[in-house]
Amino acid sequence: MKLFEPSLRCLNANQVYLMLDSEVEWALLDVREEGAFDTGHPFWAVNVPLSHIESRISGLVPRLGTPLVVLDDADDGLARRAAKCLSAMGYTDIHVLEEGLAGWRKAGLPIHAGIYVPSKAFGEYVEHHYKTPSISVERLKVALEQSEDMVVIDCRPFDEFTTSSLPGSINCPGVELITRVYSLLENEKTTVVVHCAGRTRGIIGAQTLINAGLRNPVVTVKNGMAGWLLSGQRLAHGGVNVAPAPTLESLQKAFEATQRLADAVGLRTIHANQLREWRQDTSRTLYLFDVRTPQEYEAGHIPEARSAPGGQLLQAFDTFVGTRNSRIVLVDDNGIRARITGFWLRQMGLEDVAILEGASGLVRDRLASTKENSPRVHQPLGVMVSEITVLQLHQLMAEGNAVVLDFSDSLKFGRGHIPGAWFAVRARIAEALSKIPAGLQLVLTSEDGNFAALAYSDVKQISSTPVSVLRGGNSAWSMAGLPMESGRERLTTKNDDVWYSPIDRPDPIQAIHSYLDWETELIDRIQQERGVRFGHLRVE
């Protein structure tokens, strides 16, 4: 079945909106920068900024024949530039949304601010329909002060936990909870308190334990760490307390519980032969995700599997999967974490989700490279990048003969960059070049130089002065012992290239309030959306 006529290269908003109920594979791609995407977009749009399209598109949309609908702000040329790039990469069925987001808005169709919107909306759906119990931060504070019988678990990845956390919390990421929680409990009266930075992961984590039949009282922290901050409390930093590895007894309990949950939602199990057939089926998109921790993945994984820790796959689904109605196969070492992840994906409305049976043997016997199996990067053909070293750049700058254009994201640029460097967004190079001093050698840089190398050919096409890339980027400059400066002066374009968390905004407290209001309103807003197939188990 053809989703769109191949000759119909432009589609209006109503045509695209009607297709959200389709069971055919396709992708709706918003090619604006992440910060612009954050200000408003269709519910099911997947953000693939034109600036990063070479490195992200193959992971999000791996099948070249997938029908694509590309949108920008107002059909202002960005989507058509992206369509040209996608065509050069080999994608064959590309369409542009007429009038972009402006056309969507003109048609009266719903627009959502924020990122990870489908996942966030699902978290609100889970809390609403399962009636997930919560504890207020005020009540939690009293309980901690009085040393009540409870264990507080931070279910975010370890790098987030060690940056900041609730005082006294223990780290146990997402789908690890079901196997590790037993080691933290001495009796069935101990209250288990699960939290994240805000709401979604804490809700899903707590409800996972409840659905799995844990006999202890389980609650999530209302509004998580955000609520804690709003109550005037301080966060802890540098946390290292992690949940112990699961015992054989806890693994057995978890296996039995997750098997019951998998059966309850009709989660399918496949074997290696079926996976092989699906890999050879060029008419369907297949995502193969390893839902274990990144550390386990790097120690060895099935070839072609991508790292997608279960909790993060649920939290930010649209950053892993760009094709609607695709096949998803989940892998771990014993099926427990894969089943928990699949249990929730099925309730998110995904029909074609399966668990790979016997994956532990494949992981043990067919180890891939310990380097992460990242999506391929589409490199510009025939482009030889001119590089200069840190010492050469230092000399050019001392002589006043060079200007540095930094393609790091604006958050990283603000935290540290080469003195005198200018910030630039790759998709807006013409605008950037119009703002910087003329007549000097252009030296492009980024965090490690790789992204700057991708931008090289774009700059070269329109620059009238010599262009080079700093070998090793800002990291090489810093490692050479040369100074860095901070601040956001010398911005050549608007700094809407990345999402700014509430903490990174000018008024963090007000931003946190706004964020929580936005998130809790999603449960009502999804009522007007097409293509939402959320479901839940009936709990007596």
C-alpha positions as CSV (number, residue, x, y, z in Angstrom):
1,M,0.0,0.0,0.0
2,K,1.3,3.4,-1.0
3,L,0.8,6.0,1.7
4,F,1.1,9.0,-0.6
5,E,1.3,9.4,-4.4
6,P,5.0,9.6,-5.3
7,S,4.3,12.6,-7.5
8,L,2.6,14.5,-4.7
9,R,5.6,16.2,-3.1
10,C,3.7,18.7,-1.0
11,L,0.9,17.8,1.4
12,N,-1.3,20.1,3.4
13,A,-1.8,19.8,7.1
14,N,-5.2,18.1,7.0
15,Q,-3.9,15.4,4.7
16,V,-1.0,14.7,7.1
17,Y,-3.3,14.8,10.1
18,L,-5.6,12.2,8.7
19,M,-2.7,9.8,8.2
20,L,-1.9,9.7,11.9
21,D,-4.5,6.9,12.2
22,S,-2.8,4.9,9.5
23,E,-1.2,1.5,10.2
24,V,1.3,2.0,7.3
25,E,4.9,2.9,8.1
26,W,5.8,6.6,7.7
27,A,7.6,9.4,9.5
28,L,6.8,13.0,10.4
29,L,10.1,14.9,10.7
30,D,10.5,18.4,12.1
31,V,13.8,19.7,10.8
32,R,14.0,22.9,12.9
33,E,16.5,23.2,15.7
34,E,15.7,21.5,19.0
35,G,15.0,24.8,20.8
36,A,12.6,25.9,18.0
37,F,10.9,22.5,18.1
38,D,10.5,22.9,21.9
39,T,8.4,26.1,21.3
40,G,5.7,24.1,19.4
41,H,5.1,21.2,17.0
42,P,2.6,18.5,16.1
43,F,2.2,15.8,18.8
44,W,3.8,13.0,16.7
45,A,6.5,15.0,15.0
46,V,10.1,13.7,15.5
47,N,12.8,16.3,15.7
48,V,15.7,15.8,13.3
49,P,17.4,19.2,13.0
50,L,18.8,19.9,9.6
51,S,22.1,20.8,11.3
52,H,22.5,17.2,12.5
53,I,20.6,15.3,9.9
54,E,23.6,13.2,8.7
55,S,24.3,11.8,12.1
56,R,20.7,11.2,13.3
57,I,18.5,10.2,10.4
58,S,19.7,6.7,9.9
59,G,19.1,5.8,13.6
60,L,15.6,7.3,13.6
61,V,14.5,6.2,10.1
62,P,16.8,3.3,9.0
63,R,14.8,2.2,6.0
64,L,15.4,4.4,2.9
65,G,12.0,3.6,1.4
66,T,10.0,5.0,4.4
67,P,7.6,7.7,3.3
68,L,8.7,11.0,5.0
69,V,6.8,14.2,5.6
70,V,9.2,17.0,6.4
71,L,8.2,20.3,8.1
72,D,9.7,23.6,9.1
73,D,8.3,26.8,10.6
74,A,6.5,28.3,7.6
75,D,7.7,26.5,4.5
76,D,10.6,28.9,4.7
77,G,13.1,26.8,2.8
78,L,14.5,24.7,5.6
79,A,12.2,21.7,4.9
80,R,13.1,21.8,1.2
81,R,16.8,21.9,2.0
82,A,16.3,18.9,4.3
83,A,14.4,17.1,1.5
84,K,17.3,17.7,-0.8
85,C,19.7,16.3,1.8
86,L,17.5,13.3,2.4
87,S,17.3,12.5,-1.3
88,A,21.1,12.7,-1.6
89,M,21.3,10.2,1.3
90,G,19.1,7.7,-0.6
91,Y,15.6,8.3,0.8
92,T,13.1,7.9,-2.0
93,D,9.7,8.9,-0.8
94,I,9.9,12.5,0.6
95,H,7.2,15.1,1.0
96,V,7.1,18.6,2.4
97,L,4.3,19.9,4.6
98,E,2.8,23.0,2.9
99,E,3.3,26.1,4.9
100,G,5.1,24.1,7.6
101,L,4.0,24.6,11.2
102,A,2.2,27.8,10.2
103,G,-0.1,25.7,7.9
104,W,-0.7,23.2,10.7
105,R,-1.7,26.1,13.0
106,K,-3.9,27.7,10.3
107,A,-5.8,24.5,9.9
108,G,-6.7,24.6,13.6
109,L,-4.7,21.5,14.4
110,P,-3.2,20.9,17.9
111,I,0.3,22.1,18.6
112,H,2.4,21.1,21.6
113,A,5.4,22.8,23.2
114,G,8.1,20.7,24.9
115,I,10.2,17.7,24.1
116,Y,9.5,14.0,24.5
117,V,5.8,14.9,24.3
118,P,4.4,11.4,23.6
119,S,6.4,9.8,26.4
120,K,5.5,12.6,28.8
121,A,1.8,12.3,27.9
122,F,1.9,8.6,28.4
123,G,3.4,9.1,31.9
124,E,0.4,11.3,32.8
125,Y,-1.9,8.7,31.3
126,V,-0.4,6.0,33.5
127,E,-0.7,8.1,36.6
128,H,-4.3,9.0,35.8
129,H,-5.6,5.5,34.9
130,Y,-3.6,3.4,37.4
131,K,-4.0,6.0,40.2
132,T,-0.3,5.8,41.0
133,P,0.1,6.8,44.6
134,S,2.4,9.7,45.4
135,I,3.9,11.4,48.4
136,S,4.3,15.2,48.7
137,V,7.7,16.6,49.2
138,E,6.5,18.1,52.5
139,R,5.5,14.7,53.8
140,L,8.7,13.2,52.5
141,K,10.8,15.8,54.2
142,V,9.2,14.9,57.6
143,A,9.5,11.2,57.0
144,L,13.3,11.6,56.3
145,E,13.8,13.8,59.3
146,Q,12.0,11.2,61.5
147,S,13.9,8.3,60.0
148,E,10.7,6.5,59.0
149,D,11.0,3.0,57.5
150,M,11.4,3.9,53.8
151,V,13.9,3.7,51.0
152,V,14.2,6.5,48.4
153,I,15.2,5.5,44.9
154,D,16.3,7.8,42.1
155,C,15.4,5.9,38.9
156,R,17.4,8.1,36.5
157,P,20.6,7.1,34.8
158,F,23.7,7.3,37.0
159,D,25.2,10.4,35.3
160,E,22.0,12.4,36.1
161,F,21.9,11.0,39.7
162,T,25.5,11.9,40.5
163,T,25.0,15.5,39.2
164,S,22.2,16.1,41.6
165,S,19.7,14.1,43.6
166,L,17.4,14.1,46.6
167,P,19.4,13.7,49.9
168,G,19.7,10.1,50.9
169,S,18.5,8.6,47.7
170,I,19.8,5.5,46.1
171,N,20.3,5.2,42.3
172,C,18.6,2.4,40.4
173,P,17.8,3.3,36.8
174,G,14.4,2.6,35.3
175,V,13.9,-1.1,34.4
176,E,16.6,-2.1,36.9
177,L,14.1,-1.5,39.7
178,I,12.3,-4.8,39.4
179,T,15.5,-6.9,40.0
180,R,17.3,-4.7,42.5
181,V,14.6,-3.4,44.8
182,Y,14.5,-6.7,46.8
183,S,18.0,-6.2,48.1
184,L,17.1,-2.9,49.5
185,L,14.2,-4.1,51.6
186,E,14.4,-5.9,55.0
187,N,10.6,-6.4,55.4
188,E,7.3,-5.8,53.6
189,K,6.5,-2.7,55.6
190,T,9.3,-0.6,54.2
191,T,7.9,2.1,52.0
192,V,9.5,2.3,48.5
193,V,9.7,5.9,47.3
194,V,10.6,6.3,43.6
195,H,11.4,9.6,41.9
196,C,13.1,11.2,39.0
197,A,13.8,14.9,38.1
198,G,10.1,15.6,37.4
199,R,7.3,13.1,36.9
200,T,7.4,10.6,34.0
201,R,10.2,8.2,35.0
202,G,9.1,8.3,38.7
203,I,5.5,7.4,37.8
204,I,6.5,4.6,35.5
205,G,9.1,3.2,38.0
206,A,6.7,3.2,40.9
207,Q,3.8,1.7,38.8
208,T,6.2,-1.0,37.5
209,L,6.8,-2.2,41.1
210,I,3.1,-2.1,41.9
211,N,2.1,-4.0,38.7
212,A,4.8,-6.5,39.4
213,G,3.2,-7.3,42.7
214,L,5.7,-5.9,45.2
215,R,4.1,-6.3,48.6
216,N,5.7,-3.2,50.1
217,P,3.9,0.2,49.9
218,V,5.2,2.0,46.8
219,V,4.8,5.7,46.0
220,T,6.3,8.2,43.6
221,V,7.4,11.7,44.7
222,K,4.9,14.2,43.5
223,N,6.7,16.3,40.9
224,G,10.1,14.7,41.8
225,M,13.2,16.8,42.3
226,A,11.4,19.8,40.7
227,G,8.8,19.7,43.5
228,W,11.6,19.4,46.1
229,L,13.3,22.5,44.7
230,L,10.0,24.4,44.6
231,S,9.5,23.7,48.3
232,G,12.7,25.5,49.1
233,Q,14.8,22.4,49.7
234,R,18.4,21.8,48.5
235,L,19.6,19.0,46.4
236,A,22.5,16.7,47.0
237,H,25.4,16.5,44.6
238,G,28.0,13.9,43.7
239,G,25.9,10.9,44.8
240,V,27.6,7.5,44.5
241,N,25.1,5.3,46.4
242,V,23.7,2.7,44.0
243,A,21.4,-0.3,44.4
244,P,23.3,-3.6,44.8
245,A,23.4,-6.2,42.0
246,P,20.4,-8.6,42.0
247,T,20.6,-11.9,43.8
248,L,19.5,-15.2,42.2
249,E,16.4,-15.1,44.3
250,S,15.4,-11.6,43.3
251,L,16.0,-12.5,39.6
252,Q,13.6,-15.4,39.9
253,K,11.0,-13.2,41.5
254,A,11.4,-10.6,38.8
255,F,11.3,-13.1,36.0
256,E,8.0,-14.6,37.2
257,A,6.5,-11.1,37.7
258,T,7.6,-9.8,34.3
259,Q,6.4,-12.9,32.6
260,R,2.9,-12.4,34.0
261,L,3.0,-8.8,32.9
262,A,4.2,-9.7,29.4
263,D,1.4,-12.2,29.0
264,A,-1.2,-9.7,30.3
265,V,-0.4,-7.3,27.4
266,G,0.2,-10.0,24.7
267,L,3.9,-9.3,24.4
268,R,5.3,-11.5,21.7
269,T,8.5,-13.6,22.0
270,I,10.6,-14.4,18.9
271,H,13.8,-16.5,18.3
272,A,16.9,-15.9,16.4
273,N,15.5,-17.4,13.1
274,Q,12.6,-15.0,13.2
275,L,14.9,-12.1,13.9
276,R,17.0,-13.1,10.9
277,E,13.9,-13.1,8.7
278,W,12.9,-9.7,9.9
279,R,16.3,-8.3,9.2
280,Q,16.0,-9.5,5.6
281,D,12.6,-8.0,5.1
282,T,13.2,-4.8,3.2
283,S,9.5,-3.8,3.2
284,R,9.4,-3.2,7.0
285,T,11.5,-1.1,9.4
286,L,13.2,-3.0,12.3
287,Y,14.6,-1.5,15.4
288,L,16.7,-3.8,17.6
289,F,17.3,-2.3,21.0
290,D,19.5,-3.6,23.8
291,V,17.7,-2.3,27.0
292,R,20.5,-3.1,29.4
293,T,22.8,-0.5,31.0
294,P,25.3,1.3,28.7
295,Q,28.1,-0.4,30.6
296,E,26.7,-3.9,29.9
297,Y,26.1,-3.0,26.3
298,E,29.7,-1.8,25.8
299,A,31.0,-5.0,27.4
300,G,29.4,-6.9,24.6
301,H,26.2,-6.9,22.5
302,I,24.5,-8.5,19.6
303,P,25.7,-7.1,16.3
304,E,23.4,-4.4,14.9
305,A,21.6,-3.9,18.3
306,R,21.6,-0.3,19.5
307,S,21.9,0.8,23.1
308,A,18.6,2.0,24.5
309,P,18.4,1.6,28.3
310,G,14.8,0.6,29.0
311,G,13.9,3.6,31.2
312,Q,15.3,6.1,28.7
313,L,13.6,4.4,25.8
314,L,10.3,4.9,27.6
315,Q,11.2,8.5,28.7
316,A,12.3,9.7,25.3
317,F,10.8,7.3,22.8
318,D,10.8,9.7,19.9
319,T,14.6,10.1,20.1
320,F,15.0,6.4,19.3
321,V,12.1,5.6,17.0
322,G,11.2,7.9,14.1
323,T,9.1,5.5,12.0
324,R,5.5,5.0,13.0
325,N,4.1,1.4,12.9
326,S,7.5,-0.2,12.8
327,R,8.8,-3.4,14.3
328,I,10.7,-3.2,17.6
329,V,12.7,-6.1,19.1
330,L,14.0,-5.8,22.6
331,V,17.1,-7.6,23.9
332,D,18.7,-8.1,27.3
333,D,20.5,-10.9,29.1
334,N,17.6,-12.7,30.8
335,G,14.4,-11.2,29.4
336,I,13.4,-9.4,32.6
337,R,14.3,-5.8,31.6
338,A,13.2,-6.4,28.0
339,R,9.8,-7.6,29.2
340,I,9.3,-4.6,31.5
341,T,10.2,-2.3,28.6
342,G,7.9,-4.2,26.2
343,F,5.1,-4.2,28.8
344,W,5.0,-0.4,28.8
345,L,5.6,0.0,25.0
346,R,2.6,-2.2,24.3
347,Q,0.5,0.1,26.6
348,M,1.9,3.1,24.7
349,G,0.0,1.6,21.7
350,L,2.8,-0.1,19.8
351,E,1.5,-3.2,18.2
352,D,4.6,-4.8,16.8
353,V,6.9,-5.2,19.8
354,A,8.7,-8.5,20.5
355,I,11.3,-9.9,22.9
356,L,14.2,-11.9,21.6
357,E,14.3,-15.3,23.4
358,G,17.7,-16.7,24.2
359,A,19.5,-13.4,23.8
360,S,21.9,-14.2,26.7
361,G,23.5,-16.8,24.6
362,L,23.8,-14.5,21.6
363,V,25.3,-11.8,23.7
364,R,27.8,-14.2,25.2
365,D,28.7,-16.0,21.9
366,R,28.5,-13.3,19.3
367,L,29.9,-10.2,20.9
368,A,30.1,-7.1,18.8
369,S,32.8,-4.5,19.1
370,T,32.8,-2.9,22.6
371,K,32.4,0.4,20.8
372,E,28.8,1.4,20.6
373,N,26.9,0.4,17.5
374,S,25.9,4.0,16.6
375,P,23.8,4.9,13.6
376,R,25.9,5.6,10.5
377,V,26.8,9.2,9.7
378,H,26.2,10.3,6.1
379,Q,29.5,12.0,5.2
380,P,29.6,14.6,2.3
381,L,31.1,12.8,-0.7
382,G,34.4,14.0,-2.1
383,V,35.1,16.6,0.5
384,M,38.7,16.9,1.8
385,V,38.7,18.9,5.0
386,S,41.5,21.3,5.6
387,E,42.7,21.1,9.2
388,I,45.0,23.2,11.3
389,T,46.5,22.4,14.7
390,V,46.0,24.2,18.0
391,L,49.5,25.8,17.7
392,Q,48.8,27.1,14.2
393,L,45.5,28.6,15.3
394,H,47.1,30.1,18.4
395,Q,49.7,31.8,16.1
396,L,47.0,33.0,13.6
397,M,45.0,34.5,16.5
398,A,48.0,36.2,18.0
399,E,48.6,37.9,14.6
400,G,45.0,38.9,14.3
401,N,44.6,36.8,11.1
402,A,41.8,34.3,12.1
403,V,38.3,34.3,13.3
404,V,36.9,31.2,15.1
405,L,33.4,29.9,14.4
406,D,32.2,27.5,17.1
407,F,29.5,25.0,16.1
408,S,29.1,23.5,19.6
409,D,25.6,23.8,21.0
410,S,24.8,27.1,22.7
411,L,24.7,25.6,26.2
412,K,28.3,24.2,25.8
413,F,29.4,27.4,24.1
414,G,28.2,29.4,27.0
415,R,30.0,27.2,29.5
416,G,33.3,27.4,27.7
417,H,34.8,28.3,24.3
418,I,38.0,29.6,22.7
419,P,38.5,33.3,23.6
420,G,37.0,35.5,20.9
421,A,35.1,32.6,19.2
422,W,31.7,33.2,17.6
423,F,28.8,30.9,18.1
424,A,27.0,29.6,15.0
425,V,24.2,27.2,14.1
426,R,25.1,25.0,11.1
427,A,21.7,25.4,9.4
428,R,22.1,29.2,9.4
429,I,25.7,29.5,8.1
430,A,24.9,32.4,5.7
431,E,23.5,34.4,8.6
432,A,26.5,33.6,10.7
433,L,29.0,34.7,8.1
434,S,27.2,38.0,7.7
435,K,27.9,38.8,11.4
436,I,31.6,37.9,11.9
437,P,34.6,40.1,10.9
438,A,35.3,39.9,7.2
439,G,38.6,39.1,5.4
440,L,40.1,36.8,8.0
441,Q,40.8,33.1,7.8
442,L,37.8,31.1,9.1
443,V,38.6,28.4,11.6
444,L,35.7,26.1,12.5
445,T,35.5,24.2,15.8
446,S,33.2,22.2,17.9
447,E,33.5,20.1,21.1
448,D,35.9,17.5,19.5
449,G,36.0,18.9,15.9
450,N,33.9,16.2,14.3
451,F,30.8,18.3,13.9
452,A,32.8,21.3,12.7
453,A,34.2,18.9,10.0
454,L,30.6,18.2,8.8
455,A,29.9,21.9,8.6
456,Y,33.1,22.5,6.6
457,S,31.7,21.9,3.1
458,D,28.7,24.2,3.9
459,V,30.9,27.0,4.9
460,K,33.4,26.4,2.0
461,Q,30.6,26.9,-0.5
462,I,29.8,30.4,0.5
463,S,32.9,31.8,2.2
464,S,35.2,34.1,0.2
465,T,38.1,33.5,2.7
466,P,40.2,30.4,3.5
467,V,38.4,27.9,5.7
468,S,39.9,25.3,8.0
469,V,38.8,23.0,10.9
470,L,40.6,22.9,14.2
471,R,42.0,19.4,14.6
472,G,40.5,18.0,17.9
473,G,38.3,21.0,18.4
474,N,37.8,22.7,21.7
475,S,39.0,19.6,23.6
476,A,42.4,19.8,21.9
477,W,42.7,23.5,22.7
478,S,41.9,22.9,26.4
479,M,44.2,19.9,26.6
480,A,47.0,22.1,25.3
481,G,46.6,24.2,28.4
482,L,45.2,27.2,26.6
483,P,42.6,29.4,28.2
484,M,38.8,29.1,27.6
485,E,36.2,31.8,28.3
486,S,32.6,31.5,29.2
487,G,29.5,33.5,28.4
488,R,27.1,34.0,25.4
489,E,28.6,37.0,23.7
490,R,29.2,36.9,20.0
491,L,26.1,34.9,19.1
492,T,25.7,35.1,15.3
493,T,22.2,33.6,15.4
494,K,19.4,32.9,17.8
495,N,20.4,30.3,20.4
496,D,17.4,28.1,19.9
497,D,19.5,25.2,18.8
498,V,19.0,23.0,21.9
499,W,16.4,22.6,24.6
500,Y,17.1,24.6,27.7
501,S,16.0,22.8,30.9
502,P,14.2,24.9,33.5
503,I,17.4,25.1,35.5
504,D,19.2,26.6,32.5
505,R,16.6,29.4,32.0
506,P,16.8,32.9,33.3
507,D,14.2,32.4,36.0
508,P,14.5,28.7,37.0
509,I,11.8,28.7,39.6
510,Q,9.2,30.2,37.2
511,A,10.4,27.8,34.5
512,I,9.9,24.8,36.8
513,H,6.4,25.9,37.6
514,S,5.6,26.4,33.9
515,Y,7.1,23.0,33.1
516,L,5.0,21.1,35.7
517,D,1.9,22.9,34.6
518,W,2.6,21.9,31.0
519,E,3.2,18.3,31.9
520,T,0.1,17.8,34.0
521,E,-2.1,19.4,31.4
522,L,-1.0,16.7,28.8
523,I,-3.6,14.2,30.1
524,D,-6.4,16.5,28.9
525,R,-4.7,17.6,25.7
526,I,-4.2,14.1,24.3
527,Q,-8.0,13.8,24.0
528,Q,-7.9,15.9,20.8
529,E,-5.0,14.0,19.2
530,R,-5.2,11.4,16.4
531,G,-3.1,8.3,16.5
532,V,-3.0,8.0,20.3
533,R,-3.5,4.3,21.3
534,F,-2.5,4.4,24.9
535,G,-4.0,1.5,27.0
536,H,-3.7,0.1,30.5
537,L,-4.4,-3.1,32.5
538,R,-7.6,-3.2,34.4
539,V,-6.7,-3.2,38.1
540,E,-9.4,-4.3,40.5
